Structures are given as structure tokens and as C-alpha cells.
Amino acid sequence: MARFYRYKLPPWCRQWLIIIERCVLPIAFFQLVRTLLFPTTFDVFLLGIMIGLYFAFHLEWI
């Protein structure tokens, strides 16, 4: 499997990755509260994607 190196990307793409990385946790927390208050299938699915995205950034898979 080829490793994904973010430093080989163009500067504008790296900047977007940094912005997304910093925004994922607050959005995931908001989604968690929303899912606890109004649980729907879509909210649970979206929360799973947010948590997966957070761990992908945390473990430096992205």
C-alpha cells in the first residue's frame, strides 16, 4: 500500500488539509450532541464519518 505524504502536495492543498484537520473535532462534537438529542440514521452515519475522519488525521493516515 502506498503511503500518503501530505508534504508532496501543492501548498494550497496542504493548507486545506490543515483547515479541515482543525475543524473536524468541533464539528464532530456538535454532531455528537445533535445525535444524542435527535437521533436519526443519517446523524449516526455522519457522526461515524466524522469520528473516522478525526482518527485518520490523529493517526496521520491523511
N, C-alpha and C positions, 0 to 999 in steps of 0.2 A: 504494500500500500504506500502510495506517495505521501509524503508529509507536506502539509500546507504551511508555507512560510509567508507570514504577513509582511515581512520586510522586503520581499521581492515584488510586492505590489506597487503600483503607482502611488505617489503621495496623496492624491485626492481619495483613493480607495482606502488607504490606511487611516486617513482622517475619519472617514465614515465608519470604519470598524471601531475606532476609539469612541466615537459618539454613541454608537449602538451599544457598545460594551458598558458604558456608564449609565445608559438609560434602561437597561434590561431589568435590573433589580427593583427600582421604584415601580416600574410598570407591572412586574410580577407580583409585588406586594399589593398593589391596588387590585390586581386581578384576583388574588387570593381573598381579599376582603369581599370583593364583589361575588365571588363564587360561594363564599360562606353565607352571604345574605340572600342571593338569588341564584341558586344552583340550576344551571341548565347544562345540557350535553355540550353545547358549544363553549360555555365558560370553562368547563372542566378540561376540554380538549385544548383550549387556548392557554390555560394555566400550565398544562403539561408541556406545551411547546415552549412557554416562557422559562419554565424550570430547566428544561433540557438545554435551551439556549444559554442560560446562565451557567450551567455546569460545563458546557462546551467552552465558553470563554474562560471560566475559572481554571479548568484543566488544560487550557491553551491548545485545544483541538482546533480552534479557529484563531 
